[in-house]
């Protein structure tokens, strides 16, 4: 389900898969909570994209910050 949540956010699941996910979430409180948390994180990430340069203070190199930013934007693991 966790992988499907990410795919559904990107618009990459079939209608049948979406229906099955909704049915599962009707009975699974853990998946409902995870889905809600993922949605909040995605909305916050879109709301504050300018904060990427401020993350991590001086501990990360600019190259590392850029790699992380690209990975998050692309949905990489």
mmCIF file as gemmi writes it, N, C-alpha and C atoms, coordinates in Angstrom:
data_model
loop_
_atom_site.group_PDB
_atom_site.id
_atom_site.type_symbol
_atom_site.label_atom_id
_atom_site.label_alt_id
_atom_site.label_comp_id
_atom_site.label_asym_id
_atom_site.label_entity_id
_atom_site.label_seq_id
_atom_site.pdbx_PDB_ins_code
_atom_site.Cartn_x
_atom_site.Cartn_y
_atom_site.Cartn_z
_atom_site.occupancy
_atom_site.B_iso_or_equiv
_atom_site.pdbx_formal_charge
_atom_site.auth_seq_id
_atom_site.auth_asym_id
_atom_site.pdbx_PDB_model_num
ATOM 1 N N . UNK Axp A 1 ? 0.81 -1.188 0 1 0 ? 1 A 1
ATOM 2 C CA . UNK Axp A 1 ? 0 0 0 1 0 ? 1 A 1
ATOM 3 C C . UNK Axp A 1 ? 0.862 1.263 0 1 0 ? 1 A 1
ATOM 4 N N . UNK Axp A 2 ? 1.989 1.238 0.71 1 0 ? 2 A 1
ATOM 5 C CA . UNK Axp A 2 ? 2.798 2.459 0.769 1 0 ? 2 A 1
ATOM 6 C C . UNK Axp A 2 ? 3.3 2.858 -0.613 1 0 ? 2 A 1
ATOM 7 N N . UNK Axp A 3 ? 3.699 1.91 -1.42 1 0 ? 3 A 1
ATOM 8 C CA . UNK Axp A 3 ? 4.139 2.224 -2.783 1 0 ? 3 A 1
ATOM 9 C C . UNK Axp A 3 ? 2.978 2.745 -3.622 1 0 ? 3 A 1
ATOM 10 N N . UNK Axp A 4 ? 1.818 2.17 -3.424 1 0 ? 4 A 1
ATOM 11 C CA . UNK Axp A 4 ? 0.648 2.627 -4.181 1 0 ? 4 A 1
ATOM 12 C C . UNK Axp A 4 ? 0.256 4.045 -3.805 1 0 ? 4 A 1
ATOM 13 N N . UNK Axp A 5 ? 0.433 4.413 -2.544 1 0 ? 5 A 1
ATOM 14 C CA . UNK Axp A 5 ? 0.135 5.787 -2.13 1 0 ? 5 A 1
ATOM 15 C C . UNK Axp A 5 ? 0.983 6.779 -2.912 1 0 ? 5 A 1
ATOM 16 N N . UNK Axp A 6 ? 2.248 6.473 -3.058 1 0 ? 6 A 1
ATOM 17 C CA . UNK Axp A 6 ? 3.121 7.363 -3.815 1 0 ? 6 A 1
ATOM 18 C C . UNK Axp A 6 ? 2.712 7.414 -5.278 1 0 ? 6 A 1
ATOM 19 N N . UNK Axp A 7 ? 2.373 6.272 -5.844 1 0 ? 7 A 1
ATOM 20 C CA . UNK Axp A 7 ? 1.953 6.245 -7.245 1 0 ? 7 A 1
ATOM 21 C C . UNK Axp A 7 ? 0.65 6.991 -7.461 1 0 ? 7 A 1
ATOM 22 N N . UNK Axp A 8 ? -0.277 6.884 -6.528 1 0 ? 8 A 1
ATOM 23 C CA . UNK Axp A 8 ? -1.566 7.561 -6.699 1 0 ? 8 A 1
ATOM 24 C C . UNK Axp A 8 ? -1.376 9.075 -6.631 1 0 ? 8 A 1
ATOM 25 N N . UNK Axp A 9 ? -0.444 9.549 -5.802 1 0 ? 9 A 1
ATOM 26 C CA . UNK Axp A 9 ? -0.168 10.974 -5.722 1 0 ? 9 A 1
ATOM 27 C C . UNK Axp A 9 ? 0.357 11.51 -7.049 1 0 ? 9 A 1
ATOM 28 N N . UNK Axp A 10 ? 1.06 10.668 -7.782 1 0 ? 10 A 1
ATOM 29 C CA . UNK Axp A 10 ? 1.62 11.064 -9.068 1 0 ? 10 A 1
ATOM 30 C C . UNK Axp A 10 ? 0.674 10.759 -10.22 1 0 ? 10 A 1
ATOM 31 N N . UNK Axp A 11 ? -0.522 10.24 -9.911 1 0 ? 11 A 1
ATOM 32 C CA . UNK Axp A 11 ? -1.503 9.941 -10.944 1 0 ? 11 A 1
ATOM 33 C C . UNK Axp A 11 ? -1.203 8.689 -11.734 1 0 ? 11 A 1
ATOM 34 N N . UNK Axp A 12 ? -0.506 7.725 -11.121 1 0 ? 12 A 1
ATOM 35 C CA . UNK Axp A 12 ? -0.066 6.555 -11.861 1 0 ? 12 A 1
ATOM 36 C C . UNK Axp A 12 ? -0.742 5.249 -11.516 1 0 ? 12 A 1
ATOM 37 N N . UNK Axp A 13 ? -2.007 5.251 -11.11 1 0 ? 13 A 1
ATOM 38 C CA . UNK Axp A 13 ? -2.695 3.987 -10.838 1 0 ? 13 A 1
ATOM 39 C C . UNK Axp A 13 ? -3.981 3.93 -11.649 1 0 ? 13 A 1
ATOM 40 N N . UNK Axp A 14 ? -4.393 2.714 -11.94 1 0 ? 14 A 1
ATOM 41 C CA . UNK Axp A 14 ? -5.628 2.522 -12.695 1 0 ? 14 A 1
ATOM 42 C C . UNK Axp A 14 ? -6.833 2.783 -11.794 1 0 ? 14 A 1
ATOM 43 N N . UNK Axp A 15 ? -7.962 2.947 -12.419 1 0 ? 15 A 1
ATOM 44 C CA . UNK Axp A 15 ? -9.193 3.166 -11.658 1 0 ? 15 A 1
ATOM 45 C C . UNK Axp A 15 ? -9.471 1.988 -10.739 1 0 ? 15 A 1
ATOM 46 N N . UNK Axp A 16 ? -9.267 0.768 -11.234 1 0 ? 16 A 1
ATOM 47 C CA . UNK Axp A 16 ? -9.511 -0.431 -10.426 1 0 ? 16 A 1
ATOM 48 C C . UNK Axp A 16 ? -8.588 -0.464 -9.204 1 0 ? 16 A 1
ATOM 49 N N . UNK Axp A 17 ? -7.316 -0.13 -9.38 1 0 ? 17 A 1
ATOM 50 C CA . UNK Axp A 17 ? -6.38 -0.094 -8.257 1 0 ? 17 A 1
ATOM 51 C C . UNK Axp A 17 ? -6.82 0.965 -7.255 1 0 ? 17 A 1
ATOM 52 N N . UNK Axp A 18 ? -7.22 2.125 -7.735 1 0 ? 18 A 1
ATOM 53 C CA . UNK Axp A 18 ? -7.68 3.194 -6.849 1 0 ? 18 A 1
ATOM 54 C C . UNK Axp A 18 ? -8.891 2.734 -6.034 1 0 ? 18 A 1
ATOM 55 N N . UNK Axp A 19 ? -9.831 2.051 -6.672 1 0 ? 19 A 1
ATOM 56 C CA . UNK Axp A 19 ? -11.029 1.549 -5.975 1 0 ? 19 A 1
ATOM 57 C C . UNK Axp A 19 ? -10.629 0.54 -4.909 1 0 ? 19 A 1
ATOM 58 N N . UNK Axp A 20 ? -9.732 -0.377 -5.262 1 0 ? 20 A 1
ATOM 59 C CA . UNK Axp A 20 ? -9.289 -1.378 -4.281 1 0 ? 20 A 1
ATOM 60 C C . UNK Axp A 20 ? -8.58 -0.718 -3.092 1 0 ? 20 A 1
ATOM 61 N N . UNK Axp A 21 ? -7.777 0.312 -3.375 1 0 ? 21 A 1
ATOM 62 C CA . UNK Axp A 21 ? -7.111 1.028 -2.283 1 0 ? 21 A 1
ATOM 63 C C . UNK Axp A 21 ? -8.136 1.676 -1.362 1 0 ? 21 A 1
ATOM 64 N N . UNK Axp A 22 ? -9.149 2.308 -1.942 1 0 ? 22 A 1
ATOM 65 C CA . UNK Axp A 22 ? -10.176 2.971 -1.135 1 0 ? 22 A 1
ATOM 66 C C . UNK Axp A 22 ? -10.926 1.955 -0.272 1 0 ? 22 A 1
ATOM 67 N N . UNK Axp A 23 ? -11.206 0.797 -0.829 1 0 ? 23 A 1
ATOM 68 C CA . UNK Axp A 23 ? -11.874 -0.245 -0.043 1 0 ? 23 A 1
ATOM 69 C C . UNK Axp A 23 ? -10.991 -0.708 1.104 1 0 ? 23 A 1
ATOM 70 N N . UNK Axp A 24 ? -9.706 -0.889 0.835 1 0 ? 24 A 1
ATOM 71 C CA . UNK Axp A 24 ? -8.778 -1.295 1.889 1 0 ? 24 A 1
ATOM 72 C C . UNK Axp A 24 ? -8.72 -0.231 2.983 1 0 ? 24 A 1
ATOM 73 N N . UNK Axp A 25 ? -8.642 1.026 2.587 1 0 ? 25 A 1
ATOM 74 C CA . UNK Axp A 25 ? -8.538 2.092 3.582 1 0 ? 25 A 1
ATOM 75 C C . UNK Axp A 25 ? -9.809 2.224 4.418 1 0 ? 25 A 1
ATOM 76 N N . UNK Axp A 26 ? -10.928 1.74 3.893 1 0 ? 26 A 1
ATOM 77 C CA . UNK Axp A 26 ? -12.171 1.776 4.667 1 0 ? 26 A 1
ATOM 78 C C . UNK Axp A 26 ? -12.073 0.893 5.907 1 0 ? 26 A 1
ATOM 79 N N . UNK Axp A 27 ? -11.214 -0.12 5.847 1 0 ? 27 A 1
ATOM 80 C CA . UNK Axp A 27 ? -11.087 -1.021 6.998 1 0 ? 27 A 1
ATOM 81 C C . UNK Axp A 27 ? -9.754 -0.908 7.723 1 0 ? 27 A 1
ATOM 82 N N . UNK Axp A 28 ? -8.776 -0.234 7.134 1 0 ? 28 A 1
ATOM 83 C CA . UNK Axp A 28 ? -7.427 -0.194 7.715 1 0 ? 28 A 1
ATOM 84 C C . UNK Axp A 28 ? -7.093 1.211 8.22 1 0 ? 28 A 1
ATOM 85 N N . UNK Axp A 29 ? -7.138 1.377 9.514 1 0 ? 29 A 1
ATOM 86 C CA . UNK Axp A 29 ? -6.855 2.679 10.117 1 0 ? 29 A 1
ATOM 87 C C . UNK Axp A 29 ? -5.413 3.109 9.879 1 0 ? 29 A 1
ATOM 88 N N . UNK Axp A 30 ? -4.49 2.143 9.84 1 0 ? 30 A 1
ATOM 89 C CA . UNK Axp A 30 ? -3.075 2.474 9.655 1 0 ? 30 A 1
ATOM 90 C C . UNK Axp A 30 ? -2.823 3.063 8.272 1 0 ? 30 A 1
ATOM 91 N N . UNK Axp A 31 ? -3.45 2.512 7.27 1 0 ? 31 A 1
ATOM 92 C CA . UNK Axp A 31 ? -3.281 3.047 5.91 1 0 ? 31 A 1
ATOM 93 C C . UNK Axp A 31 ? -3.956 4.408 5.761 1 0 ? 31 A 1
ATOM 94 N N . UNK Axp A 32 ? -5.091 4.595 6.42 1 0 ? 32 A 1
ATOM 95 C CA . UNK Axp A 32 ? -5.732 5.917 6.391 1 0 ? 32 A 1
ATOM 96 C C . UNK Axp A 32 ? -4.816 6.955 7.018 1 0 ? 32 A 1
ATOM 97 N N . UNK Axp A 33 ? -4.215 6.614 8.138 1 0 ? 33 A 1
ATOM 98 C CA . UNK Axp A 33 ? -3.299 7.547 8.807 1 0 ? 33 A 1
ATOM 99 C C . UNK Axp A 33 ? -2.075 7.832 7.943 1 0 ? 33 A 1
ATOM 100 N N . UNK Axp A 34 ? -1.515 6.782 7.369 1 0 ? 34 A 1
ATOM 101 C CA . UNK Axp A 34 ? -0.334 6.964 6.517 1 0 ? 34 A 1
ATOM 102 C C . UNK Axp A 34 ? -0.669 7.838 5.318 1 0 ? 34 A 1
ATOM 103 N N . UNK Axp A 35 ? -1.796 7.589 4.697 1 0 ? 35 A 1
ATOM 104 C CA . UNK Axp A 35 ? -2.215 8.392 3.548 1 0 ? 35 A 1
ATOM 105 C C . UNK Axp A 35 ? -2.399 9.855 3.914 1 0 ? 35 A 1
ATOM 106 N N . UNK Axp A 36 ? -2.997 10.106 5.07 1 0 ? 36 A 1
ATOM 107 C CA . UNK Axp A 36 ? -3.195 11.487 5.515 1 0 ? 36 A 1
ATOM 108 C C . UNK Axp A 36 ? -1.854 12.165 5.797 1 0 ? 36 A 1
ATOM 109 N N . UNK Axp A 37 ? -0.938 11.45 6.43 1 0 ? 37 A 1
ATOM 110 C CA . UNK Axp A 37 ? 0.38 12.017 6.719 1 0 ? 37 A 1
ATOM 111 C C . UNK Axp A 37 ? 1.148 12.306 5.439 1 0 ? 37 A 1
ATOM 112 N N . UNK Axp A 38 ? 1.086 11.391 4.476 1 0 ? 38 A 1
ATOM 113 C CA . UNK Axp A 38 ? 1.765 11.587 3.201 1 0 ? 38 A 1
ATOM 114 C C . UNK Axp A 38 ? 1.205 12.795 2.466 1 0 ? 38 A 1
ATOM 115 N N . UNK Axp A 39 ? -0.093 12.948 2.507 1 0 ? 39 A 1
ATOM 116 C CA . UNK Axp A 39 ? -0.733 14.092 1.861 1 0 ? 39 A 1
ATOM 117 C C . UNK Axp A 39 ? -0.279 15.406 2.498 1 0 ? 39 A 1
ATOM 118 N N . UNK Axp A 40 ? -0.212 15.447 3.813 1 0 ? 40 A 1
ATOM 119 C CA . UNK Axp A 40 ? 0.25 16.649 4.515 1 0 ? 40 A 1
ATOM 120 C C . UNK Axp A 40 ? 1.691 16.979 4.122 1 0 ? 40 A 1
ATOM 121 N N . UNK Axp A 41 ? 2.555 15.98 4.118 1 0 ? 41 A 1
ATOM 122 C CA . UNK Axp A 41 ? 3.959 16.208 3.755 1 0 ? 41 A 1
ATOM 123 C C . UNK Axp A 41 ? 4.101 16.724 2.325 1 0 ? 41 A 1
ATOM 124 N N . UNK Axp A 42 ? 3.343 16.168 1.41 1 0 ? 42 A 1
ATOM 125 C CA . UNK Axp A 42 ? 3.416 16.617 0.018 1 0 ? 42 A 1
ATOM 126 C C . UNK Axp A 42 ? 2.931 18.052 -0.127 1 0 ? 42 A 1
ATOM 127 N N . UNK Axp A 43 ? 1.827 18.382 0.555 1 0 ? 43 A 1
ATOM 128 C CA . UNK Axp A 43 ? 1.318 19.759 0.467 1 0 ? 43 A 1
ATOM 129 C C . UNK Axp A 43 ? 2.3 20.749 1.074 1 0 ? 43 A 1
ATOM 130 N N . UNK Axp A 44 ? 2.908 20.399 2.193 1 0 ? 44 A 1
ATOM 131 C CA . UNK Axp A 44 ? 3.888 21.283 2.811 1 0 ? 44 A 1
ATOM 132 C C . UNK Axp A 44 ? 5.126 21.431 1.935 1 0 ? 44 A 1
ATOM 133 N N . UNK Axp A 45 ? 5.542 20.351 1.307 1 0 ? 45 A 1
ATOM 134 C CA . UNK Axp A 45 ? 6.696 20.414 0.42 1 0 ? 45 A 1
ATOM 135 C C . UNK Axp A 45 ? 6.463 21.334 -0.766 1 0 ? 45 A 1
ATOM 136 N N . UNK Axp A 46 ? 5.25 21.336 -1.295 1 0 ? 46 A 1
ATOM 137 C CA . UNK Axp A 46 ? 4.93 22.226 -2.412 1 0 ? 46 A 1
ATOM 138 C C . UNK Axp A 46 ? 4.78 23.671 -1.948 1 0 ? 46 A 1
ATOM 139 N N . UNK Axp A 47 ? 4.366 23.84 -0.706 1 0 ? 47 A 1
ATOM 140 C CA . UNK Axp A 47 ? 4.11 25.18 -0.189 1 0 ? 47 A 1
ATOM 141 C C . UNK Axp A 47 ? 5.405 25.935 0.118 1 0 ? 47 A 1
ATOM 142 N N . UNK Axp A 48 ? 6.458 25.223 0.493 1 0 ? 48 A 1
ATOM 143 C CA . UNK Axp A 48 ? 7.694 25.864 0.915 1 0 ? 48 A 1
ATOM 144 C C . UNK Axp A 48 ? 8.909 25.412 0.104 1 0 ? 48 A 1
ATOM 145 N N . UNK Axp A 49 ? 8.862 25.452 -1.22 1 0 ? 49 A 1
ATOM 146 C CA . UNK Axp A 49 ? 10.02 24.976 -1.995 1 0 ? 49 A 1
ATOM 147 C C . UNK Axp A 49 ? 11.249 25.855 -1.823 1 0 ? 49 A 1
ATOM 148 N N . UNK Axp A 50 ? 11.066 27.113 -1.472 1 0 ? 50 A 1
ATOM 149 C CA . UNK Axp A 50 ? 12.207 28.012 -1.311 1 0 ? 50 A 1
ATOM 150 C C . UNK Axp A 50 ? 13.053 27.661 -0.092 1 0 ? 50 A 1
ATOM 151 N N . UNK Axp A 51 ? 12.555 26.858 0.805 1 0 ? 51 A 1
ATOM 152 C CA . UNK Axp A 51 ? 13.282 26.505 2.033 1 0 ? 51 A 1
ATOM 153 C C . UNK Axp A 51 ? 14.329 25.417 1.802 1 0 ? 51 A 1
ATOM 154 N N . UNK Axp A 52 ? 14.414 24.841 0.604 1 0 ? 52 A 1
ATOM 155 C CA . UNK Axp A 52 ? 15.384 23.772 0.369 1 0 ? 52 A 1
ATOM 156 C C . UNK Axp A 52 ? 16.805 24.215 0.676 1 0 ? 52 A 1
ATOM 157 N N . UNK Axp A 53 ? 17.161 25.422 0.327 1 0 ? 53 A 1
ATOM 158 C CA . UNK Axp A 53 ? 18.519 25.893 0.554 1 0 ? 53 A 1
ATOM 159 C C . UNK Axp A 53 ? 18.856 26.074 2.019 1 0 ? 53 A 1
ATOM 160 N N . UNK Axp A 54 ? 17.85 26.169 2.872 1 0 ? 54 A 1
ATOM 161 C CA . UNK Axp A 54 ? 18.067 26.389 4.296 1 0 ? 54 A 1
ATOM 162 C C . UNK Axp A 54 ? 18.133 25.092 5.086 1 0 ? 54 A 1
ATOM 163 N N . UNK Axp A 55 ? 17.804 23.985 4.477 1 0 ? 55 A 1
ATOM 164 C CA . UNK Axp A 55 ? 17.766 22.707 5.184 1 0 ? 55 A 1
ATOM 165 C C . UNK Axp A 55 ? 19.171 22.223 5.515 1 0 ? 55 A 1
ATOM 166 N N . UNK Axp A 56 ? 19.348 21.755 6.716 1 0 ? 56 A 1
ATOM 167 C CA . UNK Axp A 56 ? 20.582 21.101 7.099 1 0 ? 56 A 1
ATOM 168 C C . UNK Axp A 56 ? 21.704 22.006 7.544 1 0 ? 56 A 1
ATOM 169 N N . UNK Axp A 57 ? 21.51 23.292 7.519 1 0 ? 57 A 1
ATOM 170 C CA . UNK Axp A 57 ? 22.564 24.196 7.963 1 0 ? 57 A 1
ATOM 171 C C . UNK Axp A 57 ? 23.831 24.021 7.157 1 0 ? 57 A 1
ATOM 172 N N . UNK Axp A 58 ? 24.962 24.05 7.823 1 0 ? 58 A 1
ATOM 173 C CA . UNK Axp A 58 ? 26.26 23.942 7.156 1 0 ? 58 A 1
ATOM 174 C C . UNK Axp A 58 ? 26.781 22.516 7.123 1 0 ? 58 A 1
ATOM 175 N N . UNK Axp A 59 ? 26.018 21.566 7.587 1 0 ? 59 A 1
ATOM 176 C CA . UNK Axp A 59 ? 26.497 20.193 7.669 1 0 ? 59 A 1
ATOM 177 C C . UNK Axp A 59 ? 26.529 19.489 6.316 1 0 ? 59 A 1
ATOM 178 N N . UNK Axp A 60 ? 25.689 19.892 5.373 1 0 ? 60 A 1
ATOM 179 C CA . UNK Axp A 60 ? 25.662 19.265 4.061 1 0 ? 60 A 1
ATOM 180 C C . UNK Axp A 60 ? 26.279 20.189 3.02 1 0 ? 60 A 1
ATOM 181 N N . UNK Axp A 61 ? 26.986 19.586 2.079 1 0 ? 61 A 1
ATOM 182 C CA . UNK Axp A 61 ? 27.554 20.381 0.99 1 0 ? 61 A 1
ATOM 183 C C . UNK Axp A 61 ? 26.42 20.806 0.051 1 0 ? 61 A 1
ATOM 184 N N . UNK Axp A 62 ? 26.624 21.852 -0.721 1 0 ? 62 A 1
ATOM 185 C CA . UNK Axp A 62 ? 25.606 22.261 -1.684 1 0 ? 62 A 1
ATOM 186 C C . UNK Axp A 62 ? 25.267 21.145 -2.681 1 0 ? 62 A 1
ATOM 187 N N . UNK Axp A 63 ? 26.26 20.344 -3.047 1 0 ? 63 A 1
ATOM 188 C CA . UNK Axp A 63 ? 26.015 19.234 -3.966 1 0 ? 63 A 1
ATOM 189 C C . UNK Axp A 63 ? 25.101 18.193 -3.334 1 0 ? 63 A 1
ATOM 190 N N . UNK Axp A 64 ? 25.323 17.887 -2.059 1 0 ? 64 A 1
ATOM 191 C CA . UNK Axp A 64 ? 24.482 16.915 -1.358 1 0 ? 64 A 1
ATOM 192 C C . UNK Axp A 64 ? 23.056 17.43 -1.236 1 0 ? 64 A 1
ATOM 193 N N . UNK Axp A 65 ? 22.907 18.707 -0.91 1 0 ? 65 A 1
ATOM 194 C CA . UNK Axp A 65 ? 21.564 19.288 -0.817 1 0 ? 65 A 1
ATOM 195 C C . UNK Axp A 65 ? 20.835 19.204 -2.153 1 0 ? 65 A 1
ATOM 196 N N . UNK Axp A 66 ? 21.551 19.461 -3.232 1 0 ? 66 A 1
ATOM 197 C CA . UNK Axp A 66 ? 20.944 19.403 -4.56 1 0 ? 66 A 1
ATOM 198 C C . UNK Axp A 66 ? 20.534 17.977 -4.916 1 0 ? 66 A 1
ATOM 199 N N . UNK Axp A 67 ? 21.384 17 -4.587 1 0 ? 67 A 1
ATOM 200 C CA . UNK Axp A 67 ? 21.041 15.597 -4.846 1 0 ? 67 A 1
ATOM 201 C C . UNK Axp A 67 ? 19.789 15.204 -4.081 1 0 ? 67 A 1
ATOM 202 N N . UNK Axp A 68 ? 19.691 15.608 -2.82 1 0 ? 68 A 1
ATOM 203 C CA . UNK Axp A 68 ? 18.526 15.284 -1.998 1 0 ? 68 A 1
ATOM 204 C C . UNK Axp A 68 ? 17.279 15.956 -2.556 1 0 ? 68 A 1
ATOM 205 N N . UNK Axp A 69 ? 17.414 17.229 -2.927 1 0 ? 69 A 1
ATOM 206 C CA . UNK Axp A 69 ? 16.275 17.968 -3.472 1 0 ? 69 A 1
ATOM 207 C C . UNK Axp A 69 ? 15.756 17.282 -4.741 1 0 ? 69 A 1
ATOM 208 N N . UNK Axp A 70 ? 16.663 16.883 -5.639 1 0 ? 70 A 1
ATOM 209 C CA . UNK Axp A 70 ? 16.257 16.214 -6.882 1 0 ? 70 A 1
ATOM 210 C C . UNK Axp A 70 ? 15.606 14.864 -6.588 1 0 ? 70 A 1
ATOM 211 N N . UNK Axp A 71 ? 16.153 14.125 -5.639 1 0 ? 71 A 1
ATOM 212 C CA . UNK Axp A 71 ? 15.595 12.819 -5.298 1 0 ? 71 A 1
ATOM 213 C C . UNK Axp A 71 ? 14.179 12.956 -4.752 1 0 ? 71 A 1
ATOM 214 N N . UNK Axp A 72 ? 13.952 13.943 -3.899 1 0 ? 72 A 1
ATOM 215 C CA . UNK Axp A 72 ? 12.616 14.147 -3.336 1 0 ? 72 A 1
ATOM 216 C C . UNK Axp A 72 ? 11.649 14.574 -4.435 1 0 ? 72 A 1
ATOM 217 N N . UNK Axp A 73 ? 12.057 15.484 -5.29 1 0 ? 73 A 1
ATOM 218 C CA . UNK Axp A 73 ? 11.192 15.931 -6.377 1 0 ? 73 A 1
ATOM 219 C C . UNK Axp A 73 ? 10.848 14.803 -7.324 1 0 ? 73 A 1
ATOM 220 N N . UNK Axp A 74 ? 11.787 13.889 -7.578 1 0 ? 74 A 1
ATOM 221 C CA . UNK Axp A 74 ? 11.569 12.795 -8.506 1 0 ? 74 A 1
ATOM 222 C C . UNK Axp A 74 ? 10.936 11.583 -7.85 1 0 ? 74 A 1
ATOM 223 N N . UNK Axp A 75 ? 10.789 11.599 -6.529 1 0 ? 75 A 1
ATOM 224 C CA . UNK Axp A 75 ? 10.207 10.455 -5.829 1 0 ? 75 A 1
ATOM 225 C C . UNK Axp A 75 ? 11.144 9.292 -5.685 1 0 ? 75 A 1
ATOM 226 N N . UNK Axp A 76 ? 12.464 9.524 -5.804 1 0 ? 76 A 1
ATOM 227 C CA . UNK Axp A 76 ? 13.441 8.454 -5.655 1 0 ? 76 A 1
ATOM 228 C C . UNK Axp A 76 ? 13.507 7.999 -4.218 1 0 ? 76 A 1
ATOM 229 N N . UNK Axp A 77 ? 14.053 6.813 -4.048 1 0 ? 77 A 1
ATOM 230 C CA . UNK Axp A 77 ? 14.211 6.286 -2.684 1 0 ? 77 A 1
ATOM 231 C C . UNK Axp A 77 ? 15.527 6.724 -2.126 1 0 ? 77 A 1
